[in-house]
């Protein structure tokens, strides 16, 4: 199946009444495990890669890899740039065939964040591609960037930000965290207020640490997308770590890679089932 446009994927998610997971990839094994998980569960979502992780490859390499893995799949999947750090990355990803874009200018002052998102929206909408933006800052470690303190999304800024930027999805900070070292503490009253102000669907980053019942609860506040990365990487890395601890002379990369794909697939299936169970 060909990659689907991000707008179409959002329509799909709304029609099914589901939270769309966004699983972060870096390499072949993660990509294969994610797509197999979607296929096994017969449910669609995002496969994503951040600007920082693109340092190990290129947008074109990742797009080609995902497209190759999708040839035997029949569930809708969009290829998403996660935490896009520059306009150049955005352009390169669209040129490579990405079908959804996030520009993360949340580290900038409010007005500068708006301007950077506006520029990205103008460009991406020309190609019919949706844009996710972030308002507020999320504590924790995202790839090689560490934020020591969080800055929750301000309700008073939401309507103005969405209207002026024209963004299609809004990532919010409500006590969610990046990575597995911190414990999230979701502020549901804040989320409810943000949902009232936002005219676009909301996104939660840091899904790996959020209890599944809280993700299901968030769905009732216009959350359509939840990002997962750390726990898939743990499933991948631990496969090799456990094999090495068992036998320091192990070298069967093919077998271990197959095991890693199976472990990532299993984790993807668990997440999909849990976040969308009744």
N, C-alpha and C positions, 0 to 999 in steps of 0.2 A: 504494500500500500504506500502511496506517496504521502509525504508529510502534509499535514493539514494546516491551513492558515489559523493563526491564533484567535481571530474573531470567530471563526467557525467552531473552534474548540470550546470557546466560552459559551456559544449557543448550545453546543452539545451538553456541556456541564449543567447549564441552567435547565435544559429540557429534561435531563435525567434527575435533577435535584441532588447532585453530588458535589463533593469537594474534589477538585482536580489536583492530584498530587503532581509536584514538579521534582523529579529526581535528578540530582546532579551527577554528571559523568566526568571522566577524565581520560579514559582509555577504552580499549576494546572490550575487556572483560566486564567493566561496569555497564557499558553501552549494551552489550549483548544481554546481560542479566536483567537490566531494566526493561528492555523491549520484550524479552521472553516473559517477564512478570506481567506486563500489560496484556500480552497475548493470552497467557494462561488464565487470567482473570476476566478476559473479554471486556475490558474497560479501558478507556483512553485517558490521556493526560499529557504532561510535558516531559521532555528530556532536556536538560539544561546544562550549560557550562558557563562558569564565570570568566570575566576578563582575566583574572589572576591565573586561573587554570589553563587558559589559552597560551600561557607562556611555554607550556610543554608541547604545544602543537600549533595549529593555525585554525581559523574558522573554516577554511575549506577542507582541511583534513578531517575535522570533526563532522562537518556536514556530510562528506562522502562516506565516512564510517557509519553514521546514523542511517543514511539513505540505503546503504548496502544491507544493514541489518533489518531494515523495514521491508525489504522485498518479499519476505515470507510472512509478514504480519498483516492483520486485517482489522486492527483497532486504530482509532484516530490518535495520532501523536503529533504534537507541535514541537519544533526545535527552538529553544528559547535561550537568549543571551541573558544570563543572570548577573546582576551587579555590574552592568556595563560601566566601565570607568572613563571612557572617552568617546567622543563623537567619531573618532577614527575607527574604534572597535565596532561601533554600531554600523558604520558604512561597510566595513569588511564582512561583518556577519550577514548583512542583507545581501551583499554581493555573492556570498557563498551559498545562500539558500535558506538561512534561518527564517522562521515564520512568526516569531514573537520576540520582542525586545524589551529589556529593562535597562533604563539609564539610572544610575544611582549617583545623584548629586546631593544626597542628604547631608554630606559633610559641609556643604556650603551654606552661607547665610540664606535666609528664606527667599529673598528676591533673586539671588543668583541661582538658587536651586530652580526656581520657576523659569528663569531664562534658559537654563541648560535643557530643561525638560521640554520647553516650548520648541527649541531648535530641533530636538530629536523627534518630537511629535510631527512637526511639519515635514521632516524628511521621511519618516517611516510611513506616515499616512499617504504620502504620494505613491508608495508601493502597496498600499492596502494592508499594512502590518500594524498591529496594536502595540502600544507602549505602556509599560509598567513603570511607575515612579515611586520614590520612597519619601515619606514625610516623617521626621523623627529619626532617631538613631538607635540601633539595636546593639545592646551590650554583648561582649564575647568575642570569639575569634572566628573570622571569616577568611579562610585561606591564610594569607600572610598579614592580614590587617587585624589588629586587636583594639577594641574599644573598651576602656576600663569602666566607664559609666554609661548608663543608658539615658536617653532623652526622649521621653514618651511623646507621642504625637499629640499636638495641641488641637483640641476640638475647634477652637476659634479660627484656626488656619485652614481647616480642611476644605470648606466650600470654596474659598478664594483660590486655594492651590489647584483644585480640580478644574475649576472654571477657567483660570488663566492659562494653565498648562495644556488643557485638552487631553490629559492622559486617560487611558482606558482601564487601567487597574491601579490601585493604590496600596502599596506596602506600608503597613503601620507598625509602630512600636507601642506595645501595650504590656510590656513585661516579658515578652518572648526574647530568647537569647540565641546567639549563634554558638555552635559547638556543643560539646557534651560535658564541659567542665563546670558550668553554672546551672543552677536550677531555675527554670522559668516560673514566673508568678503572674499569670494572665489577669489583667484588670478588666473584667467583663463589663462593669458599669461604663468604663471608658470606651470599650469597644462598641457598646450599644449607642453611646452618644456619637461616636464617629460614624457609625452606620447610618444614623439619622441625617448627618450632614453630607455624606458622600453620595454623589449621583452615579458613581462607578463602583464595581465590585472591589472587595478588599482582599489583601494577600497577607498571610502570615509567613514570615521567615523563621528559621530555627525549629522546624517541625520535629526534628529528631529528639528533642528533649521534652516536647509537650505531650502529656498524657492523652491517649486517644479519646477519652471521654470529653476532654476539654476541646479537642479539635472538632468533635461532633457538635458540641455546644456552640462553638464559634460559627458553624455553618448557619445557624439561625440568625446571625448578625451580618449577613451579606458577605461572608468570607467564601470565596469561590476557589481559591488556590492556596496550597500549603507546600512549602519547600522542604525537601529532605535531602541531606547530603552526608552528614557525619556518620549515621548508622550504616549506610551502604558502604562507606569507605572502611568502617570497622569490619564489616562482613568480608570485604575483599582482603584487607591487610591481615586479619587474624587467620585466614586460610593458610597463608604462607608462614606466618609466625608460629602457628601451632605445628605445622609440618617440620619446621626447622628445629623447634624445641624437642620434637620427638626423635629427629634424626638429623644431626648437624651435617651429614654428608648427602642429604637429599638434593637432587638436581633435576627431577622430572618436571620441567616447567610446563609441558603440555598437560599432564595430568592435574597438576596443581591449578593451572589456569581454568581447566574444566570444573574443578571443585569450587573455585572462586566464583565462577559464573553461576553455578548452582546455588551457592550460598547467597549471592546477591539477589537472584531470582526469588528465593524463598523469602527474603526480607521484604522485597517489593510486594509480593503477594500478601504478606501479613499486613503491611501498612495499608494497602488498597482495601483489604477486607475490613480492617478495624475502623478506618476513618469514615467508611460509608455503610457500616452495619446499622440496622435499624435500632 
